Amino acid sequence: MHAYLVCTLHTLILPQSADSLRVESPTTEKQFTELDAALAEAFGGVFTPSAQGAARLRRTQQSG
């Protein structure tokens, strides 16, 4: 399983402790698309988010 850490200014909530962290993996096409967009932004726009990028993330997760 792959863990993706994605946070925006609107979703940042500082945990009280590490025990309160929740890890989720993307499962829907929308989540993979959003993850691809977040990665593109995090890396300064080196690549453009795309359907191919989202599909690559899905394949990577499925292949472990």
C-alpha positions in Angstrom: 0.0 0.0 0.0 1.2 3.5 -0.8 0.6 6.4 1.6 0.2 9.9 0.1 0.4 12.9 2.4 -1.6 15.7 0.9 -2.5 18.8 2.7 -3.8 22.2 1.8 -4.2 25.3 3.8 -7.9 24.6 4.0 -7.5 21.0 5.3 -4.5 21.3 7.7 -5.4 20.1 11.1 -2.5 19.6 13.5 -3.0 16.3 15.4 -2.8 16.1 19.2 -0.6 13.1 18.9 0.7 10.6 16.3 -2.0 8.2 17.4 -4.7 10.4 15.9 -3.3 10.3 12.4 -5.5 8.6 9.8 -3.9 7.2 6.6 -6.1 6.7 3.6 -5.2 5.5 0.1 -7.0 6.9 -3.0 -9.6 4.6 -4.4 -11.6 6.7 -6.9 -10.6 8.3 -10.2 -11.3 11.7 -8.7 -8.9 11.0 -5.8 -6.2 9.9 -8.1 -6.7 13.0 -10.3 -6.6 15.2 -7.2 -3.4 13.5 -6.0 -1.8 14.0 -9.4 -2.7 17.7 -9.3 -1.3 18.0 -5.7 2.0 16.4 -6.7 2.3 18.6 -9.7 1.9 21.7 -7.5 4.2 20.3 -4.8 7.0 19.9 -7.4 6.6 23.5 -8.7 4.7 22.6 -11.9 7.6 20.5 -13.3 4.9 18.4 -14.9 1.3 19.1 -15.8 -1.4 17.0 -14.1 -3.1 14.7 -16.5 -5.3 11.7 -16.9 -2.2 9.7 -17.7 -0.6 10.9 -14.5 -3.6 9.8 -12.5 -3.5 6.4 -14.3 0.2 6.0 -13.5 -0.5 6.6 -9.8 -3.3 4.0 -9.8 -1.0 1.4 -11.5 1.8 2.2 -9.0 -0.6 1.6 -6.1 -2.0 -1.5 -7.6 1.4 -3.1 -8.2 2.6 -2.4 -4.7 
